[in-house]
Amino acid sequence: MIYAVIDTNVLISAALAKNPQTSIPSLVIESAFDNLYTPLFNEAIVKEYSEVLARPKLKIDKQKREILLDAFLSIGEFVFAPPTEISLPDPKDIMFYDVAFANQDKEASLVTGNTKHFPNCTFAITPRDFLERLHSNFAF
C-alpha cells in the first residue's frame, strides 16, 4: 500500500476545482477513493482541513465540505506523530512534515503544491509527481 500526507492546499484545490476530471489535485484526492493510496493524518491536520475548508472567502458549500472531509477521513488512517525539531519556512507546515516523517517506514509521501516550503525534504512531492508515482505503481 502507498501512504501519503495530503497538504491542505491540495485538498482545497480539489474542492475548488472547476473541472475535477482534469484537476491534478482532484485526481490525487479521487485516487484515495479508488484505494490507490491511504491518506495519513493526525488531529492537527484534520483541524486544519476543517478550518480552511470553512473559510468564507473560499465559498465552499457547508454540505460539500462536510461530505468531502467525512469521506476523506473515513478512508484514511489517524496516526501518532511525535514532534520533530525541524525548522520550516512556514511553521504551520510542520504538522504535515511530522506525520510523513513518522511514517517513513511506510515510505509515506507528503503531497503538497508548495514543495519550496519543505526544503531538503526528499519525501515532499508535488501532486503531479505523486500521481505519476501512483500510476507507475499500478501500471498493467
N, C-alpha and C positions, 0 to 999 in steps of 0.2 A: 504494500500500500504506500502511496505517496502522501506526505503530510505537508501542510502549508499554513502559515500565519498570514492572514489577509489584512493588509493595512486598510485603515478606514477610507482612504482616498479611492481605493479600488472598489469597495462596497458602494460608496456614494456615487462614483462614476457609473457603476452598473445601474443603480436605482434611477439615475437621471438620464440614462441613455435614450435617445430618440429612436434608435433602431437596434434593439437588443441582439438581433441576429448577426449584426456586423460589428458590434461594440466589443472590443477586446476585453474590457473589464466585465461586461455582461457574460461573455463566453467563459471567463475564468470562474465566475460565480455559478453559472449553469453547469460547468464541469463537475462541481462538487455535488450538485443534484443528480448528475449522471454517474456518481460513485467513482469518478476518476481520481479523486483525492479526498482526504479528510481534513477539514479545517480544524485548526487548533486555536484555542483562546482561553483566557482566564477572566476573572470577574472585571478587572480593569478594562480589558479590551471590550467586553460586552457593554460596559457602562459607556465607553467612548462611542461605540457604534450607536447606541440608543440616543445619546445626547446629540451627536452630529446629525443623524437622520431626522431628528425632530427640530432642527434649526428652521425657524420660519422663513429665512431667506431662500432656503432650498425648495420650499413649496412641495414637499413630498407628502402626499395624502397619508393621513394617520393610518388608515386601513392598509394601504400598500406597504408602509414601513413596518407595521406590526407583522403582517404576513411574511414579508421578506426576512425580517430578523428572526421570527419564530422558526421559520422553515430552515434557515441557515444554521441556527443554533441546534436544531434537532438532529442534524446530520454530522455535526462536529463533535469534538471532544474538549471538555474542560480539563485543563492541566494545571499543575502547580509549577510555577517558575520562580525559583529564588532570584532575588535581585542581583544583578551584576554591577560591577563598578565602572561600566563603560560610560564614556562621555560622548554624546552625540550632538550635532548641531541644534536639534530640536529635542529638548528633554522629554517632550510628550511621546516621542517615538521609542523611548527606552522599553516600555511595556511590550511592544511588538518584538523588539530585539530579544528581550529576556525570554519570552515564550519560545521563539525559534531557537535560540541558543540552548535552552534547557532540553530541547528535543532534537539535538544534533545526532543522537543515537538512532533517530528515525530519519535522519537526513532531511529534516524539515526546512522548507524554503520560507523566506519572508518575501511575500509578493507585494511590491509597492510601486507606485508611479513616481516615487521620489527616491531613487537609489542614491542620489547625492546626499541624502540625509543619513545614510549608513556607510560612511567611508570605510574602506578596508574590510568590509563585511562580505565574505565570499558567498554567503547563503542568501543575501538580499538580491532579488532579481525582479525584472520588470514583468508586468502581466503578459506581454508578448512572449518573452523568453520562457515564462512558466507554461504557457500554452504549448509552445514548441516542445518543451520537456514532456508534457503530458502526452502529446500526440506521438512523440518518438517512442515513448514507453508502451503505448498501446497500438502501435502500427502492426498491421497484419501482413 
